[in-house]
Amino acid sequence: MSRSLKKGPYIDHRLLKKVSNLKANDGTVIKTWARSATVTPEMVGFVFGVHNGKDFIEVSVVENMVGHKLGEFSPTRKFVSHGGKMAKSAAKGK
């Protein structure tokens, strides 16, 4: 469910402070644990290290991401392929 329009989007103020102190496209990674923070237009051009529970996934923000949450671009689950011996032998054959 989306957040109420009356309340407005959730934006982490510490994250905005870090963004305002840096210049866009300078390549420094801004580490954050705030996966629920909404991407704002001020964040476009920056690279964020979004924590997924184990390590930081680098996410470079572009215009199409505005309005989404940072956590959407840092998956928390890793897919391990299905199958056993047959799947392994089929993958080697290709």
N, C-alpha and C positions, 0 to 999 in steps of 0.2 A: 504494500500500500504506500502511496505517496504521502508526503508530509502536507499538512494543511496549508492552504494558500495564505491564511491569516498569519501563521507563524513564519512563513518564508522558508527558504532553503537552509539546511544546516551547513554552516561553514566554520571550520576550525580557525579561531582567531590567531592562534600561534602559527598556523600554516600560512595565513595571509601575511603575517608579519615577516616570515622568512622570505616569502615571494617579493614583498615590497623592498627588501634589502638587497636583492639580486637583480641583475639584468637578464632579460630573456636571451635564450640561445647562447649562453656562455658555457654550457656543458656541465656545470656543477649539479650533482644529484642532491635533491632535498629529501632526506629520509623522513618518513611519516608512518605512524601507526593508525592514523585517522582514515580508515577505509570508508567510513560513512560520510565523509565530507563531500559536498557537492562541488563539481568542477565549475569554476567561474571564468568569465572572459579574461580576468587578470592573470590566470594561470596558464594561458596559451603560450606555448614556446618554451616552457620549463620542463625539466626532467625530474620526476618524482620517484623515489625508492619506496614503493608501497609494500608494507609488511604483509606476508601471507600466512603467518603463523610459524614459519620456519626461517625464512630469509627474505630479503628485500628484492622485489621484482621491479626493474626499471620501466617506467611508463613515461613516454614523451607525450605531452598533451597537445592535441591539435584542436581546431575549431569544432569539429564534429562531436567532440567529447563534452562540450559545455552542456550542463544540465544533468549529466550522469554522475554517478558516485565513483570515487577513486577505486574502490574495491572491485568494481565490475571489470577492471582491466588487469587485475592481479588474481588469477585463479588460486584457490586454496587446495584443490584436489588434483592429484596427478594421475592420469590414466595409465594403467599398466595393462598391456594387451592381454586378451583372452586366449585360451587354448593351452596346449601342452606340446607334446612331441610333434604332432601333426602340423600345428601352426608354425613351429620353429623350422621344420623341414620345408614347408611351403614357402616361408620367407627366404630361406637360403637358395631355393630353386629359382627365384625371380631375379 
